[in-house]
Amino acid sequence: MIRTQVQLEAEQYEALRKLAHRHKISISEAVRRLLKKGMRQGIDDDDSPDAGKLLELSGIAASGRDDIGGRHDEYLDEDFER
């Protein structure tokens, strides 16, 4: 896998966090699944609601924390406990 960073609006991050929690998967896994689905459908049609959802995912990893790499498991556990 390749590590990357993206930024989300606060509302996008919260929706993604809740989705991941509901499916008992990490946020990273949720992003991978959504991207896979979105890439199958394409993003050429700007009027498509699915394309819009995919484009909203840009910036997903904005947390404001600078130690995610070393403590991501702790933060994931915290999120699942909410």
DRENKE-482448 format. One record per residue: residue number from 1; residue in three letters; x, y, z of N, C-alpha, C in turn. Coordinates in Angstrom, 3 decimals, decimal comma. Layout:
REM residues N
k;r;n.x;n.y;n.z;ca.x;ca.y;ca.z;c.x;c.y;c.z
NUM;ALA;X;Y;Z;X;Y;Z;X;Y;Z .
...
This chain:
REM residues 82
k;r;n.x;n.y;n.z;ca.x;ca.y;ca.z;c.x;c.y;c.z
1;MET;0,838;-1,178;0,000;0,000;0,000;0,000;0,881;1,239;0,000 .
2;ILE;0,343;2,296;-0,502;1,038;3,575;-0,537;0,359;4,521;0,437 .
3;ARG;1,143;5,142;1,292;0,612;6,104;2,264;0,443;7,454;1,573 .
4;THR;-0,679;8,101;1,826;-0,936;9,423;1,257;-1,728;10,254;2,250 .
5;GLN;-1,786;11,540;2,014;-2,564;12,437;2,864;-3,520;13,233;1,996 .
6;VAL;-4,707;13,457;2,540;-5,701;14,315;1,889;-6,360;15,149;2,974 .
7;GLN;-7,060;16,184;2,586;-7,734;17,043;3,553;-9,233;17,028;3,309 .
8;LEU;-10,005;17,058;4,396;-11,465;17,052;4,352;-12,012;18,240;5,114 .
9;GLU;-13,190;18,627;4,748;-13,939;19,559;5,585;-14,368;18,785;6,828 .
10;ALA;-14,607;19,486;7,905;-14,973;18,845;9,169;-16,194;17,937;9,021 .
11;GLU;-17,186;18,379;8,266;-18,411;17,597;8,084;-18,121;16,304;7,311 .
12;GLN;-17,241;16,377;6,343;-16,882;15,202;5,557;-16,166;14,175;6,434 .
13;TYR;-15,237;14,665;7,246;-14,501;13,765;8,129;-15,448;13,082;9,115 .
14;GLU;-16,334;13,848;9,698;-17,271;13,284;10,678;-18,172;12,232;10,038 .
15;ALA;-18,668;12,504;8,846;-19,510;11,532;8,146;-18,718;10,259;7,835 .
16;LEU;-17,484;10,421;7,426;-16,640;9,263;7,121;-16,325;8,475;8,386 .
17;ARG;-16,033;9,182;9,476;-15,749;8,514;10,746;-16,947;7,686;11,211 .
18;LYS;-18,133;8,254;11,097;-19,345;7,531;11,501;-19,592;6,321;10,606 .
19;LEU;-19,357;6,485;9,316;-19,526;5,375;8,383;-18,568;4,232;8,731 .
20;ALA;-17,316;4,567;8,981;-16,321;3,547;9,342;-16,711;2,855;10,648 .
21;HIS;-17,143;3,631;11,609;-17,547;3,064;12,895;-18,738;2,113;12,727 .
22;ARG;-19,703;2,529;11,947;-20,902;1,713;11,718;-20,549;0,370;11,084 .
23;HIS;-19,556;0,364;10,213;-19,155;-0,872;9,536;-18,002;-1,582;10,249 .
24;LYS;-17,555;-0,997;11,373;-16,465;-1,561;12,173;-15,207;-1,770;11,340 .
25;ILE;-14,867;-0,731;10,586;-13,649;-0,727;9,782;-12,907;0,571;10,062 .
26;SER;-11,653;0,603;9,679;-10,882;1,833;9,865;-11,337;2,885;8,854 .
27;ILE;-11,016;4,114;9,132;-11,312;5,193;8,191;-10,575;4,939;6,881 .
28;SER;-9,342;4,458;6,981;-8,569;4,159;5,767;-9,268;3,119;4,906 .
29;GLU;-9,802;2,081;5,542;-10,510;1,044;4,780;-11,779;1,615;4,150 .
30;ALA;-12,473;2,473;4,880;-13,673;3,104;4,319;-13,313;3,934;3,088 .
31;VAL;-12,232;4,672;3,170;-11,788;5,481;2,029;-11,458;4,570;0,847 .
32;ARG;-10,706;3,493;1,108;-10,360;2,579;0,014;-11,611;2,012;-0,659 .
33;ARG;-12,587;1,603;0,145;-13,820;1,035;-0,432;-14,602;2,076;-1,231 .
34;LEU;-14,719;3,286;-0,689;-15,440;4,341;-1,395;-14,726;4,734;-2,685 .
35;LEU;-13,404;4,801;-2,632;-12,648;5,124;-3,839;-12,798;4,044;-4,898 .
36;LYS;-12,745;2,785;-4,465;-12,902;1,681;-5,412;-14,270;1,755;-6,097 .
37;LYS;-15,291;1,974;-5,312;-16,644;2,088;-5,863;-16,744;3,297;-6,790 .
38;GLY;-16,225;4,425;-6,352;-16,283;5,634;-7,156;-15,493;5,519;-8,444 .
39;MET;-14,368;4,855;-8,382;-13,545;4,717;-9,580;-14,211;3,805;-10,613 .
40;ARG;-14,959;2,825;-10,150;-15,719;1,974;-11,088;-16,776;2,796;-11,808 .
41;GLN;-17,375;3,743;-11,090;-18,454;4,550;-11,668;-17,921;5,727;-12,468 .
42;GLY;-16,708;6,145;-12,171;-16,114;7,271;-12,882;-16,500;8,594;-12,258 .
43;ILE;-15,743;9,648;-12,621;-16,034;10,977;-12,091;-16,158;12,005;-13,200 .
44;ASP;-16,303;11,541;-14,438;-16,407;12,471;-15,557;-17,702;13,266;-15,541 .
45;ASP;-18,771;12,679;-15,049;-20,075;13,325;-15,036;-20,213;14,155;-13,766 .
46;ASP;-19,981;15,453;-13,859;-20,033;16,324;-12,683;-21,422;16,411;-12,077 .
47;ASP;-22,458;16,044;-12,821;-23,810;16,091;-12,299;-24,165;14,842;-11,498 .
48;SER;-23,331;13,846;-11,533;-23,600;12,596;-10,839;-23,416;12,767;-9,336 .
49;PRO;-24,408;12,392;-8,526;-24,248;12,500;-7,089;-23,104;11,627;-6,577 .
50;ASP;-22,904;10,457;-7,184;-21,823;9,577;-6,740;-20,458;10,213;-6,996 .
51;ALA;-20,312;10,876;-8,125;-19,051;11,565;-8,418;-18,822;12,668;-7,393 .
52;GLY;-19,863;13,359;-7,024;-19,738;14,411;-6,026;-19,288;13,864;-4,685 .
53;LYS;-19,819;12,704;-4,297;-19,412;12,091;-3,033;-17,938;11,704;-3,076 .
54;LEU;-17,506;11,185;-4,199;-16,101;10,807;-4,319;-15,205;12,034;-4,228 .
55;LEU;-15,591;13,079;-4,913;-14,775;14,292;-4,886;-14,737;14,924;-3,496 .
56;GLU;-15,799;14,742;-2,716;-15,831;15,270;-1,353;-14,799;14,597;-0,456 .
57;LEU;-14,329;13,423;-0,849;-13,366;12,701;-0,031;-11,971;13,303;-0,061 .
58;SER;-11,716;14,202;-0,985;-10,370;14,772;-1,035;-10,072;15,463;0,284 .
59;GLY;-8,937;15,163;0,851;-8,535;15,752;2,118;-8,898;14,928;3,326 .
60;ILE;-9,096;13,664;3,185;-9,652;12,821;4,230;-8,866;12,779;5,543 .
61;ALA;-7,578;12,952;5,507;-6,777;12,687;6,697;-6,509;13,920;7,561 .
62;ALA;-7,195;14,991;7,370;-6,950;16,188;8,168;-7,475;15,969;9,584 .
63;SER;-6,584;15,860;10,540;-6,999;15,640;11,922;-6,520;16,753;12,835 .
64;GLY;-5,542;17,531;12,371;-4,972;18,548;13,216;-3,913;17,998;14,162 .
65;ARG;-3,696;16,696;14,136;-2,689;16,060;14,988;-1,429;15,817;14,175 .
66;ASP;-0,288;15,879;14,846;0,966;15,674;14,124;1,651;14,362;14,489 .
67;ASP;0,941;13,489;15,219;1,541;12,222;15,632;0,716;11,012;15,191 .
68;ILE;-0,070;11,159;14,145;-0,944;10,090;13,674;-0,158;8,841;13,302 .
69;GLY;0,970;9,008;12,631;1,752;7,860;12,179;2,124;6,914;13,305 .
70;GLY;2,484;7,455;14,439;2,909;6,615;15,553;1,795;6,193;16,485 .
71;ARG;0,668;6,906;16,449;-0,402;6,638;17,421;-1,739;6,353;16,767 .
72;HIS;-1,749;5,976;15,487;-3,023;5,803;14,788;-3,909;4,736;15,426 .
73;ASP;-3,314;3,669;15,987;-4,125;2,634;16,626;-4,855;3,178;17,854 .
74;GLU;-4,173;3,995;18,641;-4,806;4,613;19,808;-5,996;5,475;19,387 .
75;TYR;-5,783;6,301;18,351;-6,852;7,190;17,901;-8,014;6,400;17,308 .
76;LEU;-7,705;5,315;16,624;-8,769;4,481;16,063;-9,585;3,859;17,193 .
77;ASP;-8,901;3,357;18,230;-9,617;2,809;19,379;-10,520;3,862;20,021 .
78;GLU;-10,008;5,085;20,170;-10,813;6,171;20,740;-12,059;6,413;19,904 .
79;ASP;-11,901;6,436;18,590;-13,040;6,690;17,710;-14,084;5,583;17,834 .
80;PHE;-13,647;4,344;17,931;-14,596;3,238;18,032;-15,305;3,214;19,376 .
81;GLU;-14,699;3,796;20,402;-15,338;3,854;21,714;-16,405;4,919;21,797 .
82;ARG;-16,424;5,870;20,876;-17,422;6,962;20,910;-18,793;6,443;20,567 .
